Amino acid sequence: MTTYLQGSLFDQTDELRLGGLGGMRRTELGSGAWIDVLPGWLGGSDALFEQLAAEVPWRAERRQMYDHVVDVPRLLAFYGADDPLPHPVLTEARRTLSDHYAGELREPFTTAGLCYYRDGRDSVAWHGDRIGRGAREDTMVAIVSVGTPRDLLLRSVGGGRTVRRPLGHGDLIVMGGSCQRTWEHCVPKSARAAGPRISIQFRPHGVR
């Protein structure tokens, strides 16, 4: 699989390291939903992108849409609670986030889902993580993005204002509270040239 990543001018190191979480900034979205954002949390993230792109056993999926079966416009990988993650820094990130949010979440992050957006044609439609407990309970989904920034959009269910956050090069976003029930999020297709991006989504048990 051939990709071309435009490296970050602000992250010129191959040393993978997590920063502190003290610079996290919370935005209240309304209806009990919020997001925490921390740019550049994972240093050396471009090197991690290259390793994940080359070594993760990515799979392409097809999905029924009305009367057609279509390609899912991104590559996927999933690691359950008992599966070793594809890099030790991701194990450290999951543990650090579990410790940081223990008082609010009251349980650890356990699984990791990976999405590989190869270029601007890859995307994910508007949705909430409502398979399982996310449909009826407040929960959290933490996303670390490596590679070229792509816009993550959020909007309240039923429409309304849109919140836009470009994420890549080690950025962290945590969607919490009622966010999965009362808000939706997407990564839209991009008409302009867009480099590759991988998102790593940490979730508690029973949330998909």
C-alpha positions as CSV (number, residue, x, y, z in Angstrom):
1,M,0.0,0.0,0.0
2,T,1.6,3.3,-1.1
3,T,0.9,6.5,0.7
4,Y,2.4,9.9,0.8
5,L,2.4,11.8,4.1
6,Q,3.3,15.5,4.3
7,G,5.1,15.6,7.6
8,S,4.4,18.3,10.2
9,L,6.8,21.2,10.5
10,F,6.1,21.2,14.2
11,D,6.9,17.5,14.9
12,Q,10.2,16.8,13.4
13,T,11.2,13.8,15.5
14,D,10.9,10.1,15.3
15,E,10.8,9.8,19.1
16,L,7.3,8.7,20.1
17,R,6.2,10.4,23.3
18,L,2.9,11.4,24.9
19,G,2.6,14.9,26.3
20,G,0.8,15.9,29.5
21,L,-3.0,16.3,29.5
22,G,-2.9,19.6,31.4
23,G,-3.4,21.6,28.2
24,M,-6.7,19.9,27.4
25,R,-9.5,22.4,26.6
26,R,-13.2,21.5,27.1
27,T,-16.0,22.8,24.9
28,E,-19.6,22.4,26.2
29,L,-21.7,21.6,23.1
30,G,-25.1,21.6,24.8
31,S,-27.6,18.9,25.8
32,G,-25.0,17.4,28.2
33,A,-22.4,16.8,25.4
34,W,-18.9,18.1,25.4
35,I,-15.5,17.6,23.7
36,D,-12.0,17.9,25.0
37,V,-9.2,18.8,22.5
38,L,-5.5,18.7,22.8
39,P,-3.4,19.4,19.7
40,G,-0.1,17.6,19.3
41,W,-0.5,15.3,22.3
42,L,1.5,12.5,20.6
43,G,5.0,13.6,19.6
44,G,6.6,11.7,16.8
45,S,3.2,10.8,15.4
46,D,4.3,10.9,11.8
47,A,6.6,8.0,12.4
48,L,3.8,6.1,14.1
49,F,1.6,6.8,11.1
50,E,4.1,5.2,8.7
51,Q,4.4,2.1,10.9
52,L,0.7,1.7,11.3
53,A,0.0,2.2,7.6
54,A,2.6,-0.5,6.8
55,E,2.0,-3.1,9.5
56,V,-1.6,-3.1,10.7
57,P,-3.7,-5.8,9.0
58,W,-6.1,-3.4,7.4
59,R,-9.3,-4.8,5.9
60,A,-11.7,-3.3,3.3
61,E,-15.4,-3.8,4.0
62,R,-18.5,-3.8,1.9
63,R,-21.9,-2.7,3.2
64,Q,-25.5,-2.9,2.1
65,M,-26.9,0.5,1.2
66,Y,-30.5,0.3,0.0
67,D,-30.5,-2.2,-2.9
68,H,-26.7,-2.0,-3.5
69,V,-23.6,-3.4,-1.8
70,V,-20.9,-0.7,-1.7
71,D,-17.3,-0.3,-0.6
72,V,-16.8,1.3,2.8
73,P,-14.7,4.4,1.9
74,R,-11.9,3.7,4.4
75,L,-9.8,0.8,5.7
76,L,-10.5,-0.6,9.2
77,A,-8.9,-2.6,12.0
78,F,-10.2,-3.5,15.4
79,Y,-8.5,-4.6,18.6
80,G,-10.6,-6.0,21.5
81,A,-9.8,-5.7,25.2
82,D,-7.6,-8.8,25.2
83,D,-5.8,-8.0,21.9
84,P,-2.3,-6.5,21.9
85,L,-2.3,-3.1,20.3
86,P,-0.1,-2.6,17.2
87,H,2.4,-0.2,19.0
88,P,3.3,0.1,22.7
89,V,2.6,3.9,22.7
90,L,-1.0,3.2,22.0
91,T,-1.2,0.9,25.0
92,E,0.4,3.8,27.0
93,A,-2.1,6.2,25.5
94,R,-5.1,4.1,26.4
95,R,-3.8,3.6,30.0
96,T,-3.1,7.3,30.4
97,L,-6.6,8.3,29.2
98,S,-8.2,5.7,31.4
99,D,-6.4,7.2,34.4
100,H,-7.1,10.8,33.5
101,Y,-10.9,10.2,33.0
102,A,-11.4,7.7,35.8
103,G,-13.4,10.1,37.9
104,E,-15.8,10.9,35.2
105,L,-15.9,7.7,33.1
106,R,-15.8,5.3,36.1
107,E,-14.4,2.6,33.9
108,P,-11.3,2.2,31.6
109,F,-11.1,2.4,27.9
110,T,-10.7,-1.1,26.7
111,T,-11.0,-1.4,22.9
112,A,-9.3,0.3,19.9
113,G,-10.8,0.8,16.5
114,L,-8.5,2.1,13.7
115,C,-9.7,3.9,10.5
116,Y,-7.3,4.6,7.6
117,Y,-8.4,7.5,5.4
118,R,-6.1,7.1,2.4
119,D,-7.0,10.4,0.6
120,G,-9.8,12.9,0.3
121,R,-12.1,10.4,-1.2
122,D,-12.2,8.3,2.0
123,S,-14.8,9.4,4.6
124,V,-17.3,8.5,7.3
125,A,-20.9,9.7,7.2
126,W,-22.8,11.4,10.0
127,H,-23.3,9.0,12.9
128,G,-23.0,8.5,16.7
129,D,-21.4,5.5,18.4
130,R,-24.7,4.1,19.4
131,I,-24.2,0.4,19.0
132,G,-24.4,-0.9,22.5
133,R,-24.4,1.2,25.7
134,G,-23.7,4.4,23.8
135,A,-27.3,4.5,22.7
136,R,-28.7,4.9,26.2
137,E,-25.8,6.0,28.5
138,D,-23.3,8.8,28.7
139,T,-19.9,7.6,27.7
140,M,-16.6,8.7,26.1
141,V,-14.8,8.0,22.9
142,A,-11.2,9.2,22.7
143,I,-9.6,9.7,19.3
144,V,-5.9,10.1,18.5
145,S,-5.2,11.2,14.9
146,V,-1.9,10.6,13.1
147,G,-1.1,11.7,9.6
148,T,-2.4,14.6,7.6
149,P,-5.1,16.6,9.3
150,R,-8.7,16.0,8.2
151,D,-11.8,17.8,9.4
152,L,-13.9,16.1,12.1
153,L,-17.4,17.8,12.0
154,L,-19.9,17.6,14.9
155,R,-23.6,18.7,14.8
156,S,-26.5,18.2,17.2
157,V,-29.0,15.4,16.2
158,G,-31.7,16.9,14.0
159,G,-29.4,19.6,12.6
160,G,-28.2,22.9,13.9
161,R,-24.8,24.5,14.2
162,T,-21.7,22.5,13.1
163,V,-18.5,22.4,15.0
164,R,-15.3,21.7,13.0
165,R,-12.0,20.4,14.3
166,P,-9.1,19.6,12.0
167,L,-7.3,16.6,13.5
168,G,-3.9,15.0,12.6
169,H,-0.2,14.9,13.6
170,G,-0.9,13.5,17.1
171,D,-4.0,15.6,18.0
172,L,-6.4,14.2,20.6
173,I,-10.1,14.7,20.9
174,V,-12.4,13.2,23.5
175,M,-16.2,13.2,23.0
176,G,-18.0,12.8,26.3
177,G,-21.2,13.1,28.2
178,S,-24.3,12.6,26.0
179,C,-22.2,13.3,22.8
180,Q,-22.9,9.9,21.1
181,R,-26.7,10.2,21.7
182,T,-27.4,13.9,21.2
183,W,-24.7,14.8,18.6
184,E,-23.4,13.2,15.4
185,H,-19.9,13.4,13.9
186,C,-18.4,12.7,10.5
187,V,-15.2,13.0,8.4
188,P,-16.5,14.4,5.1
189,K,-15.0,13.8,1.7
190,S,-12.5,16.5,0.5
191,A,-12.5,17.9,-3.0
192,R,-9.0,19.3,-2.4
193,A,-5.9,17.1,-2.3
194,A,-5.8,15.5,1.1
195,G,-3.0,13.3,2.5
196,P,-3.5,10.1,4.4
197,R,-4.7,10.0,8.0
198,I,-5.2,7.3,10.6
199,S,-7.5,7.7,13.6
200,I,-7.3,5.5,16.7
201,Q,-10.5,5.4,18.7
202,F,-10.4,4.2,22.3
203,R,-13.8,3.1,23.7
204,P,-15.0,1.5,27.0
205,H,-16.4,-2.0,26.9
206,G,-19.8,-2.3,25.1
207,V,-19.5,0.9,23.1
208,R,-19.2,0.8,19.3
